[in-house]
Amino acid sequence: MEKLSQFVKERRKSLGLTQEELSFKAGVGLRFIRDLEQGKESLMTDKVDQVLTLFGHELGPIPTERNESS
């Protein structure tokens, strides 16, 4: 979740948007943007996708490193 929150915050700032402006453009609440940028663990994925769509991205499965001895 840390990578996602960092990505959103950095992208928002690079575009010169405030949290309030981003929430308006994405159609989500300001509280949601704050929670997302702070790395809250339980967020609605459809709303995360709404935000990521503005940046030309979407949620998806990515491989994680696994310990081969597990």
PyMOL commands that set and color helices and strands:
alter all, ss='L'
color gray80, all
select helices_A, chain A and resi 2-14+19-26+30-37+45-54
alter helices_A, ss='H'
color red, helices_A
deselect
rebuild
show_as cartoon
